[in-house]
């Protein structure tokens, strides 16, 4: 079984990257002519990235649910401020 703390930080990092990619794709889509093949390609990319956001959010919640309630944040885990038990 994988370490849920590591999984949580990894998924959080991935989620943040997908959100950056989603924003970039949406900003590009806003610059092209509506209805063109490029617009449609970017719209499909935005849709796919949006679905990935929901998938990752559910995965992140699942990893978080496997951790005990404590005073730590994902940032605390990421910074290695937790002991390794």
Buried (B, 14 or more C-beta within 10 A) or exposed (E): EEBBBEBBBBBBEBBEEBBEBBEBBBEBBEEBEEEEEEBEBBBEBBEEBBEBBEEBBEBBEEBBEEBEEEEBEBEBBBEEEEEEE
